[in-house]
Amino acid sequence: MAIIVRILVVIVGYGVACLAASLVFTIGMLTPQWEDWSALGLPPAALWAVVAIGTAIIAGVAMLPALLVVVLAEAFAWRSSLVYAALGGMLALALGYGIDFAGYVAEPGSPFARGREVLAASGIAGGLVYWLMAGRNAGAWKSSQPTSIKS
């Protein structure tokens, strides 16, 4: 029963982490044009619609790599917030730019550099939110299972 509850916690944690990553990414990318956004007179629901669509896209694209990280974290009982933040940032950059994300050279202040910063920030936010929801207790379900069966 503990494993089923843990799987549900992981799924909910992943969903909320994708929501947080989408919110950080949307606000981070719209901040330079924030005056133009508010001048258009769009309702706040339009911003939430962009966040909702971004959440679905992030959840779909990051599902398999995040599943690998979650399985490793549960197996080795990684409970450090720094591990989840670092893996979230690296995962977001790797998914956005490919494995050679460090090879892209951009001058500071360029739009390319800003996109990389916002992408890393959204991955870090997603990793930290996942840690808050599920990562703090990674591997704890193993201690609640019986270690041997008496005959």
C-alpha positions as a printed NumPy array, in Angstrom:
array([[  0.   ,   0.   ,   0.   ],
       [  2.9  ,   2.346,   0.768],
       [  4.184,   1.988,  -2.796],
       [  0.817,   2.928,  -4.31 ],
       [  0.603,   6.034,  -2.129],
       [  4.175,   6.923,  -3.049],
       [  3.437,   6.583,  -6.768],
       [  0.453,   8.916,  -6.388],
       [  2.57 ,  11.439,  -4.476],
       [  5.22 ,  11.308,  -7.214],
       [  2.624,  11.855,  -9.957],
       [  1.031,  14.808,  -8.156],
       [  4.465,  16.234,  -7.342],
       [  5.503,  15.969, -10.98 ],
       [  2.36 ,  17.76 , -12.119],
       [  2.794,  20.615,  -9.657],
       [  6.494,  20.866, -10.557],
       [  5.588,  21.199, -14.244],
       [  3.093,  23.92 , -13.322],
       [  5.767,  25.812, -11.368],
       [  8.285,  25.454, -14.192],
       [  5.747,  26.749, -16.692],
       [  4.85 ,  29.7  , -14.485],
       [  8.508,  30.692, -14.027],
       [  9.218,  30.249, -17.739],
       [  6.167,  32.277, -18.816],
       [  6.809,  35.152, -16.437],
       [ 10.542,  35.099, -17.189],
       [ 10.036,  35.299, -20.926],
       [  7.306,  37.958, -20.727],
       [  9.072,  40.258, -18.276],
       [ 10.941,  42.35 , -20.905],
       [  7.667,  42.923, -22.764],
       [  5.493,  43.276, -19.653],
       [  4.442,  46.848, -20.48 ],
       [  3.31 ,  45.753, -23.943],
       [  1.409,  42.811, -22.437],
       [ -0.53 ,  45.001, -20.009],
       [ -1.102,  47.686, -22.683],
       [ -2.946,  45.146, -24.827],
       [ -5.697,  44.982, -22.241],
       [ -5.737,  41.188, -22.148],
       [ -7.482,  39.592, -19.198],
       [ -5.378,  37.78 , -16.582],
       [ -6.991,  34.553, -17.762],
       [ -4.898,  34.823, -20.943],
       [ -1.712,  34.576, -18.885],
       [ -3.074,  31.531, -17.055],
       [ -4.001,  29.953, -20.391],
       [ -0.393,  30.342, -21.552],
       [  0.802,  28.787, -18.28 ],
       [ -1.64 ,  25.874, -18.663],
       [ -0.509,  25.142, -22.213],
       [  3.127,  25.436, -21.14 ],
       [  2.481,  22.996, -18.288],
       [  1.133,  20.39 , -20.69 ],
       [  4.08 ,  20.841, -23.05 ],
       [  6.661,  20.658, -20.265],
       [  4.984,  17.595, -18.754],
       [  5.013,  15.795, -22.093],
       [  8.554,  16.687, -23.119],
       [ 10.193,  16.066, -19.747],
       [  8.29 ,  12.93 , -18.771],
       [ 10.845,  10.241, -19.645],
       [ 13.982,  12.059, -18.424],
       [ 12.184,  13.095, -15.239],
       [ 11.016,   9.522, -14.722],
       [ 14.647,   8.388, -14.869],
       [ 15.611,  11.002, -12.267],
       [ 12.681,  10.03 , -10.028],
       [ 13.55 ,   6.32 , -10.198],
       [ 17.195,   7.054,  -9.34 ],
       [ 16.164,   9.386,  -6.518],
       [ 13.808,   6.798,  -5.049],
       [ 16.323,   3.97 ,  -5.408],
       [ 19.19 ,   5.86 ,  -3.78 ],
       [ 16.962,   7.873,  -1.38 ],
       [ 18.242,  11.266,  -2.563],
       [ 16.577,  13.808,  -0.291],
       [ 18.697,  16.924,  -0.794],
       [ 16.995,  19.987,  -2.25 ],
       [ 20.246,  20.899,  -4.012],
       [ 20.209,  17.615,  -5.935],
       [ 16.692,  18.259,  -7.214],
       [ 17.453,  21.901,  -8.079],
       [ 20.644,  20.996,  -9.944],
       [ 19.067,  18.075, -11.793],
       [ 16.012,  20.177, -12.664],
       [ 18.143,  22.97 , -14.11 ],
       [ 20.388,  20.598, -16.037],
       [ 17.412,  18.629, -17.319],
       [ 15.692,  21.792, -18.558],
       [ 18.838,  22.992, -20.329],
       [ 19.497,  19.577, -21.854],
       [ 15.929,  19.323, -23.129],
       [ 16.007,  22.862, -24.471],
       [ 19.425,  22.88 , -26.108],
       [ 20.46 ,  19.257, -26.364],
       [ 23.217,  17.519, -24.485],
       [ 25.789,  20.072, -25.712],
       [ 24.046,  22.998, -23.993],
       [ 27.37 ,  24.238, -22.583],
       [ 28.79 ,  24.54 , -26.108],
       [ 26.436,  27.331, -27.113],
       [ 28.25 ,  30.615, -26.681],
       [ 26.171,  33.711, -26.175],
       [ 27.228,  37.17 , -25.165],
       [ 25.821,  38.392, -21.854],
       [ 22.62 ,  40.333, -22.333],
       [ 21.727,  38.723, -25.662],
       [ 18.272,  37.183, -26.1  ],
       [ 19.893,  33.762, -26.447],
       [ 21.586,  34.123, -23.055],
       [ 18.346,  35.322, -21.453],
       [ 16.474,  32.313, -22.815],
       [ 19.065,  29.993, -21.316],
       [ 18.821,  31.735, -17.944],
       [ 15.035,  31.566, -17.9  ],
       [ 15.074,  27.923, -18.972],
       [ 17.528,  27.026, -16.203],
       [ 15.47 ,  28.979, -13.661],
       [ 12.304,  27.166, -14.668],
       [ 14.041,  23.8  , -14.301],
       [ 15.401,  24.767, -10.896],
       [ 11.951,  25.92 ,  -9.784],
       [ 10.409,  22.671, -11.007],
       [ 13.063,  20.637,  -9.202],
       [ 12.567,  22.508,  -5.945],
       [  8.787,  22.211,  -6.094],
       [  9.098,  18.491,  -6.786],
       [ 11.419,  18.214,  -3.794],
       [  8.841,  19.997,  -1.623],
       [  6.049,  17.72 ,  -2.797],
       [  7.737,  14.332,  -3.067],
       [ 11.525,  14.458,  -2.965],
       [ 11.905,  15.135,   0.753],
       [ 10.702,  11.604,   1.476],
       [ 12.407,   9.801,  -1.393],
       [ 13.079,   6.181,  -0.549],
       [ 11.188,   6.323,   2.758],
       [  8.699,   3.726,   1.529],
       [ 11.462,   1.095,   1.627],
       [ 11.663,   1.198,   5.423],
       [  7.932,   0.468,   5.8  ],
       [  8.125,  -2.812,   3.869],
       [  8.816,  -6.088,   5.667],
       [ 12.403,  -7.225,   5.257],
       [ 11.784, -10.951,   5.574],
       [  8.925, -13.399,   5.666],
       [  8.799, -15.748,   8.614],
       [  7.952, -19.332,   7.848]])
